[in-house]
């Protein structure tokens, strides 16, 4: 998938200095890469000497704009030093309050509400719909067009998404959240066959979590929010696809959400019953 083009503005986090656009180019290269990059990788892609690339990368690490990662090796030898980019504003002081607020709210919801996972899922659905412009009247988008828009949205929110055939992402781990046959969000349980699901052929792999700190503390509520975001977006665009579960940290560093084709009418019936249950619990 072609990644969205973005020209970073200087806000104290893009690394602009006397080195100008070159360092910004290196930052964007690291952030856009789905895998950690070596010094040689960066030198080749940017078109600079390997020593210059190393200088820029180490300067970015010192500035908190990149992290080092050791190469995983199965043979003897010294592993390469690899580099990954941090998110925009992740280390900037103006973002500290927002991260602290996100952590505090996530912790409060997870520890004090008996239906926290369900509530966060519903919030995610609302969020997804709010952030999505529905198709123009009379225009019906194809499923490929809808998935392209969903990928672009998740990409803009720094999830670094990838859509892959389901068999390439098989993993024995339990999902952290799943939608049961009754339409309820359940933490840590594999879903019973949902009556509305017709087939599951693809999986949305998210190579980055923009809420990583909060997810480390309360993964079930954050994953529920992400599942809702995906389903709210798909619903608003008129898709007949939904995700039933989110599994965090599949492999080394990514989360997975299988995308299923569903019978929308049966799915909506289940969701309506789910909404009624939630309202009854609140009253």
Residue pairs with C-beta under 8 A, 6 or more apart in sequence:
1 148
1 151
1 155
1 162
1 163
3 32
3 155
4 152
4 155
4 156
6 28
8 14
8 24
8 27
8 28
8 88
10 16
11 89
11 92
11 94
12 92
12 94
13 65
13 88
13 89
13 90
13 91
13 92
14 24
14 27
14 65
14 88
15 23
15 24
15 26
15 27
15 59
15 60
15 63
15 65
16 23
16 24
17 23
19 56
22 46
22 48
22 56
23 56
23 59
23 60
25 46
26 42
26 46
26 53
26 56
26 57
26 60
27 60
27 65
27 66
27 85
28 85
29 37
29 42
29 45
29 46
29 85
30 37
30 42
30 60
30 66
30 83
30 84
30 85
31 85
31 86
31 87
31 88
31 158
32 85
33 84
33 85
34 160
34 162
34 207
36 69
36 71
36 82
36 83
36 84
37 45
37 82
37 83
37 84
38 71
38 80
38 81
38 82
38 83
39 50
39 53
39 54
39 57
39 81
39 83
40 50
40 53
42 48
42 53
42 56
42 57
42 83
43 49
43 50
43 52
43 53
46 53
48 56
57 66
57 83
60 66
60 83
60 85
61 67
61 68
61 83
63 91
64 86
64 90
64 91
65 85
65 86
65 91
66 83
66 84
66 85
66 86
67 83
67 84
67 86
68 81
68 82
68 83
69 81
69 82
69 83
69 84
70 79
70 81
70 82
71 79
71 80
71 81
71 82
72 79
72 252
73 79
87 158
87 208
87 210
88 158
89 95
99 213
99 214
102 211
102 213
102 214
103 213
103 214
103 217
106 211
106 214
106 217
106 218
106 221
106 222
107 217
107 218
109 116
109 119
109 120
109 218
109 221
110 116
110 217
110 218
110 220
110 221
113 119
114 281
115 278
115 281
116 220
116 221
117 177
117 185
117 186
117 187
117 220
117 221
117 224
118 184
118 185
118 224
118 274
118 278
119 278
120 221
120 222
120 224
120 225
120 228
121 177
121 185
121 224
121 225
121 227
121 228
122 228
122 275
122 278
123 225
123 228
124 224
124 225
124 226
124 227
124 228
124 229
124 230
124 231
124 232
125 228
125 229
125 231
125 232
125 235
126 228
126 232
127 225
127 228
127 229
127 232
128 228
128 229
128 230
128 231
128 232
128 233
128 234
128 235
128 236
129 232
129 233
129 235
129 236
130 232
131 153
131 233
132 149
132 153
132 232
132 233
132 236
132 237
134 236
134 237
134 238
135 141
135 237
135 238
140 238
141 149
141 237
141 238
141 239
143 239
143 240
143 241
146 234
146 237
146 238
146 239
146 241
147 163
147 239
147 241
147 259
149 233
149 237
150 161
150 204
150 230
150 233
150 234
150 237
151 161
151 163
153 233
154 161
154 204
154 206
154 230
155 161
157 210
158 208
158 210
159 206
159 207
159 208
159 209
159 210
159 226
160 206
160 207
160 208
161 204
161 205
161 206
161 207
162 204
162 205
162 206
162 207
163 202
163 203
163 204
163 205
163 259
164 202
164 203
164 205
165 201
165 202
165 203
166 200
166 201
166 202
166 203
166 258
168 203
169 203
169 205
169 250
169 256
169 258
171 247
171 250
171 251
171 256
173 247
173 249
173 250
174 188
174 189
174 190
174 247
175 188
175 189
175 190
175 191
175 223
175 245
175 246
175 247
176 187
176 188
176 219
176 220
176 223
176 246
176 247
176 248
177 185
177 186
177 187
177 188
177 220
177 223
177 224
177 227
177 245
177 246
178 185
178 186
178 189
178 190
178 191
178 244
178 245
179 185
179 186
179 191
179 194
179 227
179 244
179 245
180 186
180 189
180 191
180 192
180 194
181 191
181 192
181 193
181 194
181 195
182 270
182 273
182 274
183 194
183 270
183 271
183 273
183 274
184 274
184 277
185 224
185 227
187 220
188 220
190 245
191 244
191 245
194 244
194 260
194 262
194 267
194 270
195 263
195 266
195 270
196 242
196 262
196 263
196 264
196 265
196 266
196 267
196 269
196 270
197 244
197 260
197 261
197 262
197 263
198 260
198 261
198 262
198 263
199 260
199 261
200 258
200 259
200 260
200 261
201 259
201 261
202 258
202 259
203 256
203 257
203 258
203 259
204 230
204 243
204 256
204 257
204 258
204 259
205 250
205 254
205 255
205 256
206 226
206 254
206 255
206 256
206 257
207 253
207 254
208 253
208 254
209 215
209 222
209 248
209 255
211 222
211 225
214 222
215 222
215 223
215 248
219 248
223 246
223 248
223 255
224 246
226 246
226 255
226 257
227 243
227 245
227 246
227 257
230 242
230 243
230 257
230 259
231 242
231 243
234 241
234 242
235 242
240 261
240 262
240 263
240 264
241 259
241 260
241 261
241 262
242 259
242 260
242 262
242 267
243 257
243 258
243 259
243 260
244 258
244 260
245 257
245 258
246 255
246 256
246 257
247 255
247 256
247 257
248 255
249 255
250 256
